[in-house]
């Protein structure tokens, strides 16, 4: 379908800036990128859109979650949701050093922009157990997290995706994650959403179908 090809091409195009400098990005346009500011109570985040950090030192490198930056930007072009993503690997995005540029942006969006849902998009390896893993950053889930899970998960499972909650390694419980740092904000549902590799490959039909399903969910969340 021509419409699918257009989505594939747009996704690839929107991913290109993150590929700069071997996926270390470029801070020339700012450390953070944003779309649709103050247009929706829903915010999509991609912190691993570029190579990231596994510790405080510059040599502590965590590889990029490929195509998550482009996916977040794509969903921001299809829906009114606010999007935030890291443009470059630099000390300001390193959570092991303290408060990050993304933390400060989310603080402002919640307090001044009325954000009530934050979905932090990540990448997982292909496996036989799930397509999508949702992490709550701790146990038990907050009231806002539980409400968001009740809204999203049936939609995704009805569409044929295998969804699991808080599987090992994908809970987001470490104190450096967005979900762990922001989950207790009153009235704000914050979830970490891990997509397996084939759901992040623009050429795969199942990835494009997931884009459509996520866009539908995000539009409905915006209208709630």
N, C-alpha and C positions, 0 to 999 in steps of 0.2 A: 504494500500500500504506500502511496506517495506520502500520506500523512505520517506514517511510521518512519519513512526515510528522512523526512524533515526533522523529526524528533531526534533521530540518530545523529544527523549532521549537526544539529544545534547543540546537543549534549557534548559532542566532540569539540566543537568550537568553544564552548564555555569552559571546558576543561583545559584548553591550551595554555592560558596564563600560568596555571599552577605547575606546568611542566618546565617552566623556565629554570635554568641552572640545575638541571637534573632533579627536578621536583623540590628544589629549595626555594623556588619562587623569587619574587622581586618586590621589595618594599617601596619601590618608586612611586606606586599609587597608594601607599599607605599600608601599614601592617595588617589592618583589617579591611575586608571588603564588605559592603552592605548593599541591600536592595530593599525597596518598598518600605522605607522607614516610616513608622507610626501609621501604617495602613491596615494593620491587622492585630488581633490579640495573640496571634500564633507566630512563633519564631523558629526557624530552622537554622541549625548551627553545623558547621563543618570545621572542627579544630585540626583534624588530620588531613586536610586538603593538600598540605605540603608535608615534607619530612618534619618530624617533630622530635621530642626529647623523651629519653627513658631515664634521665637523671639530671642533676644540676649542671654537669659539665657539658661543654660544647661538643665533646666527642661522644656523649651519650645520645646516640641517634636512634630514633624510632621511625621506621619506614612509613611513608605516606600510605593512607588508605585510598588507593587509586580510584579515581572517578567520583569520589564523594563530593569534592568541591564543585565539579561540573554538574553533578546531580542536584545539589542544593540550589545552585544558580538556575538550573533548568526549571525546577519546581517553583522558584521565585518568579520565573517568566510566565508560568502557566497559571499561577494563583496569586492572590494579593498578599501572601504571607511575607513577613519580614525575614530576611536572610542575613546571616553573619558568617564569615569564613576567614581563615588565616591566609594572607597573601604571601607570607615569607617566613622562613625559619630564622628566628632571631631571638635574643634573650627575652624580649617582651612577651613571647607566647609560651615561655617555658614555665609550667606550673610548679616545677620543683624549686623555683626561685621565689615563689610567693604569688601574689595577685597578678593575673595576666591582663593583657589588653582585652581579651574576650570577657573575662570576669567583670571588668569595669563597664564594658559595653552592655552586658546583660543586666548589671545593676541599674544602669540608667534606663534601659528599655522597660524593666519591670516597674521601677518607681515613677518614671515620667511618661512612658509610652504605653502603659496599660497591657503589657504582655502577660498572658495567663497560661500559655502553653509553650514549652521549650522542648524541641526534639533535637537531640545531638546525634547526627548521622555518622556512623562508623562503618568499617569494613571488616568482615570475618572471612576466614578461609571456607572454601567449599567443603561440605561435609554431608553425611547421610542423615543428620538428625534435625536440622532446621534450615529454613530459608531466611528467617528473620528472628533475631534474639533481642529481647527487650530487657534492659537492666534498670533497676530502680535505685541503685547506688547505696543500698542499705536495706535492712529489714526491721520492722515491717514497712511496706509501702505506705506513703502518706495518703491522706484522703484524696487529695487532688490527683495523685498518681493512679490510685485505684480507679477513679472515675474516668481518667484518660484511657487506661487499659481496657476498661469495660466498653468504651466507645470504639477503640481502634481494633482490638484483636478479633472480635467477631467479623468485622468487615474484611480483614485480611485473610482469616481462615475460610470464610465463605467464598473468597476469590481463589482459593486453592493453595494458599501459602502455608507452610508449616511454621508456626510461631511458637516460641518457647519464652518463658519468663525466668530471668535470673539463672541461666545455665552457668556452670563453672567457667571461669575465665571471662565471662561477658556480663557480669553483674554491675560493673562500673563502681565497685565499692571502694576502690583506692581513693585516698583524699585528694588526688590530683585531677580527678575527672570532673567534668562539668556537672554531671548528675549528682555526684556526692557533695559538691560545693554549693549547689543551688537548690537541692531537693526540698529543703525545709522552709523555703520562702512561702509565707502564708498565701493560700489560694492559687498557687502556681504549680501546675503539673509539669514536672521535668522528667524526661525519660531518655535513656541512651538506646539508640536503635541501631543494631548491627545487621548489615546486609551481607550475605555471602557473595563471593566473587562473581559468580555468574549472574547475580541480580544487579551487578554494577558494570556490566559490559554492554555498552550501547548497541552492539551488533546482535545481541541475543534477544529474540522475541519476548522471552519471559521478563527481561529487564525493562523493555519498553512497556509491556503490560503492567508491570509494577509501578512505573512512572504514572500511568493513567490512574491506577487505583489510589496511589498516594495523593495525586492531585485532587481526586474526588473527596478523599477523607479530609484533606487540608481545607478545601473550600467549605465543607460542612462544619468543620471546627471553627472556621472564621465566622460563619453565620450563626453559631450557637449563642 
